[in-house]
């Protein structure tokens, strides 16, 4: 399985000030938080460093299951995350919300689950073993913000 963040082309466009999923210019701020997960490199933006706050919809088009929510992004260029290892952004909370989707980007009912951090990889493997599931999105269990997508490796 592969953990991956926001596509580099999307991150680059947002850094250039292109509209986010809500059609707004990303907000540029100095990170005031101890943990602000960049959705591109999947590391935490250092406190005091420049970051963008913008709306993101991790789906190809608007549709009833295509949730939109706030994300953070390093203001400076950062490397994309694409690895079989759990990214840093999934280490700052005890649990996360996992939901599986089919090839049409529709939620596969019965797959949504608040999952302890230690069970993320086993649950993703269980879900991705099912032919009907195309990917798993991991979200904050507290705020429902999109964190990372998991696909077959």
DRENDO-1510 file (C-alpha; in Angstrom, 1 decimal, always signed):
<recs>
REC; n; res; u; v; w
REC; 1; UNK; +0.0; +0.0; +0.0 .
REC; 2; UNK; +1.1; +3.5; -0.7 .
REC; 3; UNK; +0.5; +6.6; +1.4 .
REC; 4; UNK; +0.4; +9.8; -0.7 .
REC; 5; UNK; -0.3; +13.4; -0.1 .
REC; 6; UNK; -1.8; +16.2; -2.2 .
REC; 7; UNK; -0.6; +16.0; -5.9 .
REC; 8; UNK; +2.4; +18.2; -6.6 .
REC; 9; UNK; +0.6; +20.1; -9.4 .
REC; 10; UNK; -2.2; +21.0; -7.0 .
REC; 11; UNK; +0.3; +22.2; -4.3 .
REC; 12; UNK; +2.2; +24.2; -6.9 .
REC; 13; UNK; -0.9; +25.9; -8.2 .
REC; 14; UNK; -2.1; +26.8; -4.6 .
REC; 15; UNK; +1.4; +28.3; -3.9 .
REC; 16; UNK; +1.0; +30.4; -7.0 .
REC; 17; UNK; -2.2; +31.8; -5.6 .
REC; 18; UNK; -4.6; +29.8; -7.8 .
REC; 19; UNK; -8.1; +29.4; -6.3 .
REC; 20; UNK; -8.7; +26.5; -3.9 .
REC; 21; UNK; -11.7; +24.1; -3.9 .
REC; 22; UNK; -13.9; +27.0; -2.8 .
REC; 23; UNK; -12.7; +29.4; -5.5 .
REC; 24; UNK; -10.8; +31.5; -3.0 .
REC; 25; UNK; -7.1; +32.5; -2.8 .
REC; 26; UNK; -5.2; +30.4; -0.2 .
REC; 27; UNK; -4.5; +32.3; +3.0 .
REC; 28; UNK; -0.8; +32.8; +3.8 .
REC; 29; UNK; +0.0; +32.8; +7.5 .
REC; 30; UNK; +2.9; +32.1; +9.9 .
REC; 31; UNK; +2.1; +28.7; +11.5 .
REC; 32; UNK; +0.8; +29.4; +15.1 .
REC; 33; UNK; +0.2; +25.7; +15.8 .
REC; 34; UNK; +2.4; +23.0; +17.4 .
REC; 35; UNK; +1.0; +20.5; +14.8 .
REC; 36; UNK; +0.0; +21.7; +11.4 .
REC; 37; UNK; +0.2; +18.9; +8.9 .
REC; 38; UNK; +1.2; +19.8; +5.4 .
REC; 39; UNK; -0.9; +17.7; +3.0 .
REC; 40; UNK; +1.9; +17.6; +0.4 .
REC; 41; UNK; +5.0; +16.5; +2.2 .
REC; 42; UNK; +2.9; +15.0; +5.0 .
REC; 43; UNK; +5.2; +16.5; +7.7 .
REC; 44; UNK; +4.3; +19.1; +10.2 .
REC; 45; UNK; +4.9; +22.7; +9.1 .
REC; 46; UNK; +7.4; +24.1; +11.7 .
REC; 47; UNK; +5.8; +26.6; +14.2 .
REC; 48; UNK; +6.4; +30.1; +12.9 .
REC; 49; UNK; +7.1; +29.0; +9.3 .
REC; 50; UNK; +5.0; +30.2; +6.4 .
REC; 51; UNK; +2.0; +28.1; +5.5 .
REC; 52; UNK; -1.1; +28.2; +3.4 .
REC; 53; UNK; -4.6; +27.5; +4.6 .
REC; 54; UNK; -7.0; +26.6; +1.9 .
REC; 55; UNK; -10.0; +24.4; +1.0 .
REC; 56; UNK; -9.3; +21.1; -0.6 .
REC; 57; UNK; -11.6; +18.5; -2.2 .
REC; 58; UNK; -9.5; +15.3; -2.8 .
REC; 59; UNK; -11.8; +14.1; -5.6 .
REC; 60; UNK; -11.8; +14.7; -9.4 .
REC; 61; UNK; -15.2; +16.5; -9.5 .
REC; 62; UNK; -17.9; +17.8; -7.2 .
REC; 63; UNK; -20.5; +15.2; -6.3 .
REC; 64; UNK; -22.5; +14.3; -3.2 .
REC; 65; UNK; -19.6; +12.2; -1.6 .
REC; 66; UNK; -16.8; +14.7; -2.5 .
REC; 67; UNK; -16.2; +16.3; +0.9 .
REC; 68; UNK; -14.4; +19.7; +0.9 .
REC; 69; UNK; -12.5; +20.9; +4.0 .
REC; 70; UNK; -9.6; +23.0; +5.2 .
REC; 71; UNK; -6.0; +21.9; +4.8 .
REC; 72; UNK; -2.5; +23.3; +5.6 .
REC; 73; UNK; +0.3; +23.4; +3.1 .
REC; 74; UNK; +3.9; +24.4; +3.4 .
REC; 75; UNK; +4.2; +27.9; +1.8 .
REC; 76; UNK; +7.7; +27.0; +0.6 .
REC; 77; UNK; +8.3; +24.1; -1.9 .
REC; 78; UNK; +8.4; +20.7; -0.2 .
REC; 79; UNK; +8.9; +17.2; -1.5 .
REC; 80; UNK; +5.8; +15.1; -2.2 .
REC; 81; UNK; +5.2; +12.1; +0.0 .
REC; 82; UNK; +4.8; +8.8; -1.6 .
REC; 83; UNK; +5.7; +5.8; +0.5 .
REC; 84; UNK; +4.6; +2.5; +2.1 .
REC; 85; UNK; +5.6; +3.9; +5.5 .
REC; 86; UNK; +3.1; +5.8; +7.8 .
REC; 87; UNK; +3.8; +9.5; +7.3 .
REC; 88; UNK; +4.6; +11.9; +10.1 .
REC; 89; UNK; +1.2; +13.6; +9.9 .
REC; 90; UNK; -0.4; +10.4; +11.2 .
REC; 91; UNK; +1.6; +10.3; +14.4 .
REC; 92; UNK; +0.2; +13.3; +16.3 .
REC; 93; UNK; -3.3; +11.9; +17.2 .
REC; 94; UNK; -4.3; +8.6; +18.9 .
REC; 95; UNK; -6.8; +7.8; +16.1 .
REC; 96; UNK; -8.0; +8.8; +12.6 .
REC; 97; UNK; -11.2; +8.4; +10.5 .
REC; 98; UNK; -10.7; +6.0; +7.6 .
REC; 99; UNK; -13.2; +5.7; +4.7 .
REC; 100; UNK; -12.9; +3.6; +1.6 .
REC; 101; UNK; -14.1; +4.7; -1.9 .
REC; 102; UNK; -14.9; +2.9; -5.1 .
REC; 103; UNK; -13.5; +3.8; -8.6 .
REC; 104; UNK; -16.4; +6.3; -9.0 .
REC; 105; UNK; -15.2; +8.0; -5.8 .
REC; 106; UNK; -18.2; +7.0; -3.9 .
REC; 107; UNK; -18.0; +5.9; -0.2 .
REC; 108; UNK; -18.2; +2.2; +0.2 .
REC; 109; UNK; -20.7; +1.9; +3.1 .
REC; 110; UNK; -19.7; +0.1; +6.2 .
REC; 111; UNK; -16.0; +1.0; +5.8 .
REC; 112; UNK; -15.9; +4.3; +7.7 .
REC; 113; UNK; -14.2; +3.7; +11.1 .
REC; 114; UNK; -12.4; +5.7; +13.7 .
REC; 115; UNK; -9.2; +3.7; +13.8 .
REC; 116; UNK; -6.4; +3.7; +16.4 .
REC; 117; UNK; -3.1; +4.9; +15.0 .
REC; 118; UNK; -1.6; +1.4; +15.5 .
REC; 119; UNK; -4.3; -0.2; +13.3 .
REC; 120; UNK; -4.1; +2.1; +10.3 .
REC; 121; UNK; -1.9; -0.1; +8.1 .
REC; 122; UNK; -3.8; -3.4; +9.0 .
REC; 123; UNK; -7.2; -1.8; +8.4 .
REC; 124; UNK; -6.0; -0.2; +5.1 .
REC; 125; UNK; -4.7; -3.5; +4.0 .
REC; 126; UNK; -8.0; -5.2; +4.8 .
REC; 127; UNK; -10.0; -2.6; +2.9 .
REC; 128; UNK; -7.6; -2.5; -0.2 .
REC; 129; UNK; -7.8; -6.3; -0.4 .
REC; 130; UNK; -11.5; -5.9; -1.5 .
REC; 131; UNK; -11.8; -5.5; -5.3 .
REC; 132; UNK; -14.6; -2.9; -5.0 .
REC; 133; UNK; -12.3; -0.5; -3.1 .
REC; 134; UNK; -10.1; +1.9; -5.2 .
REC; 135; UNK; -8.6; +3.9; -2.3 .
REC; 136; UNK; -8.9; +4.8; +1.3 .
REC; 137; UNK; -8.9; +8.4; +2.6 .
REC; 138; UNK; -7.6; +9.1; +6.1 .
REC; 139; UNK; -9.1; +12.1; +7.9 .
REC; 140; UNK; -8.8; +13.7; +11.3 .
REC; 141; UNK; -11.1; +12.0; +13.7 .
REC; 142; UNK; -11.6; +15.3; +15.5 .
REC; 143; UNK; -12.1; +17.8; +12.7 .
REC; 144; UNK; -12.8; +15.6; +9.7 .
REC; 145; UNK; -10.0; +17.3; +7.7 .
REC; 146; UNK; -8.5; +15.2; +4.9 .
REC; 147; UNK; -5.0; +14.0; +5.8 .
REC; 148; UNK; -3.7; +11.4; +3.2 .
REC; 149; UNK; -4.8; +9.0; +0.5 .
REC; 150; UNK; -3.9; +5.3; +0.6 .
REC; 151; UNK; -3.8; +3.2; -2.6 .
REC; 152; UNK; -2.6; -0.2; -3.6 .
REC; 153; UNK; +1.2; -0.4; -4.0 .
</recs>
